[in-house]
Amino acid sequence: MDKMGASRPLPNAPKDSLSAAIEAISVSTELVEDELKPYLDTVLNVAIERKKGISEQVVESGILPVLAQILRRKSTLTTHTARLVAELARDAPVREQCFETGIVSALVTLLLSQDQDLLLHVSQAIARICYDSNLQQERFLRLGAVPRLVSVLLQYGENEALLSSCLLALCNLADMGEEDGTMLSWEEGAYFGEGERVFRGTSRYSFGFSSAVTVVRLKQWTNGQYSVAVEVLQRCSTMLWGAKNGHQTGHRLPNFAHLGSCPKLYKVIKCSVKNIPRNRNLRAAVLHTLL
């Protein structure tokens, strides 16, 4: 065997499975669906593992427009691709590119689907993309994401996972949600009036003497119009407050379920949720939309 000379170029290193999969997806127009699915699986598995650097690699590779195109095709790969987008959207570099690459508009269109598995991944992707980003929130609002999310919520309310995902997306569109809603447990509250539905989200695990309660109110008006109100309230332990007042006054407070002494703050919007203070004990936004 000849020895490699000093000036001879080194052979190309074999590509890892992720790089090979990304390259295959980037030329997906040359592949049939059965050939493309294994490559989507490879990227999905790496995204689920949250390996360092995958989001930057995905953005630099230019496959996001390809994923948007697959979503618009509404093929057998649509649900699979929506799940991949939802996983990739956990990372900021991907979220920032979702509008320019066409993913945002494709997701809003898919909210008209009747496939509940697809709707679950689409609503998860929307919730993550618009998390803590006024710009992305405004883009989704302009494209009509809110009425479609409300429609899905009302139509498939018996699907607990889909219900939770839609509620989280509405909260994030109001800039009052969480990046990952798995810590919230949702339940529907009592009816306060005709055409009104109330959902409360509480943390599955409470630590310390206070916790937050997220309240989403849907109110039906005339001609199919709905208002969506999102509130986040801080709930304090009655044991803490009772001990404090007992020390000051010599007796304990009654066992109140909620302590809400601060004034309510509402932000009424039609297509924007900007300028909502984030440092109050109670925050609320009202989104008026037409279904």
MOUR-V210805 format. One record per pair of residues at least 6 apart in sequence whose ideal C-beta (glycine too) atoms are under 8 Angstrom apart, sorted by the first residue. I is the first residue (numbers start at 0). J is the second residue. Records with the same first field share a line. If there is no record, write none. Layout:
# MOUR-V210805
I = J, J
This chain:
# MOUR-V210805
3 = 9
14 = 22
16 = 41
17 = 41, 42, 45, 53, 56
18 = 56
19 = 38, 41
20 = 37, 38, 39, 41, 42
21 = 38, 42, 56, 57, 60, 62
22 = 60
23 = 30, 35, 38
24 = 35, 38, 39, 42, 62, 65, 66
25 = 60, 61, 62, 65
27 = 35, 65, 69
30 = 38
32 = 74, 75, 76
35 = 69, 76
36 = 76, 79
39 = 76, 79, 80, 83
40 = 79
42 = 53, 57, 83
43 = 79, 82, 83, 86
45 = 53
46 = 53, 83, 86, 87, 89
47 = 86
49 = 89
53 = 87, 90
54 = 87, 90, 91, 92, 93
55 = 92
57 = 63, 87, 92, 93
58 = 92, 93, 96
63 = 93, 96, 97, 100, 102
64 = 100, 101
66 = 80, 83, 84, 100, 102
67 = 100, 101, 102, 104, 105
68 = 101
69 = 76, 77, 80
70 = 77, 80, 81, 84, 102, 105, 106, 109
71 = 101, 105, 108
73 = 109
77 = 109, 117
78 = 114, 116, 117, 120
81 = 106, 109, 117, 120, 121, 124
82 = 120
84 = 97, 102, 106, 120, 124
85 = 120, 121, 123, 124, 127
87 = 93
88 = 94, 97, 123, 124, 127, 128
89 = 127, 178, 179
94 = 127, 128, 130, 132, 135
97 = 103, 128, 135
98 = 104, 135, 138
102 = 124, 128
103 = 128, 135, 138, 139, 142
104 = 142
106 = 121, 124, 125, 128
107 = 125, 139, 142, 143, 144, 147
109 = 117, 118, 121
110 = 118, 121, 122, 144, 147, 148, 150, 151
111 = 147
112 = 118, 121
115 = 155, 158, 161
118 = 151, 155, 161
119 = 158, 160, 161, 164
122 = 148, 151, 161, 164, 165, 167, 168
123 = 164, 167, 168
125 = 139, 144, 148, 168, 171, 172
126 = 164, 167, 168, 170, 171, 176, 180
127 = 171, 178, 179
128 = 135, 139
129 = 135, 136, 138, 139, 168, 171, 172
130 = 171, 176, 177, 178
131 = 171, 174, 178
133 = 174, 272, 273
136 = 171, 172, 173, 174, 272
137 = 270, 271, 272, 273
139 = 145, 172
140 = 172, 270, 271, 272, 286
141 = 270
143 = 288
144 = 168, 172
145 = 169, 172, 227, 286, 288
146 = 225, 288, 289, 290
148 = 165, 168, 169, 172
149 = 165, 169, 217, 225, 227, 288, 290
150 = 290
151 = 161, 165
152 = 162, 165, 166, 169, 217
153 = 217
155 = 161, 162
156 = 162, 187
159 = 185
162 = 185, 198
163 = 180, 183, 185, 200
164 = 180
166 = 180, 185, 198, 200, 215
167 = 176, 177, 180, 183
168 = 176
169 = 176, 215, 227, 229, 286
170 = 176, 177, 180, 200, 213, 215, 229
171 = 177
172 = 272, 286
173 = 227, 229, 272, 275, 284, 286
174 = 272, 275, 277, 284
175 = 213, 229, 230, 231, 275, 282, 284
176 = 213
177 = 183
180 = 200
182 = 202, 203, 204
183 = 200, 201, 202, 203, 213
184 = 200, 201, 202, 203
185 = 198, 199, 200
186 = 198, 199, 201
187 = 196, 197, 198, 199
188 = 197, 198, 199, 214
189 = 197
190 = 196, 197
191 = 197
192 = 218
194 = 218, 219, 220
195 = 216, 217, 218, 219
196 = 216, 217
197 = 214, 215, 216, 217
198 = 214, 215, 216, 217
199 = 212, 213, 214, 215
200 = 212, 213, 214, 215
201 = 210, 212, 213
202 = 210, 211
208 = 235, 236, 238, 239
209 = 233, 234, 235, 236
210 = 233, 234
211 = 231, 232, 233, 234
212 = 231, 232, 233, 234, 257
213 = 229, 230, 231, 232
214 = 228, 229, 230, 231, 232
215 = 227, 228, 229, 230
216 = 226, 227, 228, 229, 230
217 = 225, 226, 227
218 = 225, 226, 227, 228
219 = 225
220 = 226
222 = 289
223 = 289, 290
224 = 287, 288, 289, 290
225 = 288, 289, 290
226 = 285, 286, 287, 288
227 = 285, 286, 287, 288
228 = 265, 283, 284, 285, 286
229 = 283, 284, 285, 286
230 = 281, 282, 283
231 = 281, 282, 283
232 = 257, 259, 280, 281
233 = 280, 281
234 = 257, 258
235 = 258
237 = 252, 254, 255, 256, 258
240 = 252, 258
241 = 251, 252, 254
242 = 251
244 = 250, 251, 252
245 = 251, 252
259 = 280, 281
261 = 279, 280, 281
263 = 281, 283
264 = 276, 279, 281, 282, 283
265 = 283, 284, 285
266 = 272, 274, 275, 283, 284, 285
267 = 285, 287
268 = 284, 285, 286, 287
269 = 287
272 = 284, 286
275 = 282, 284
276 = 282
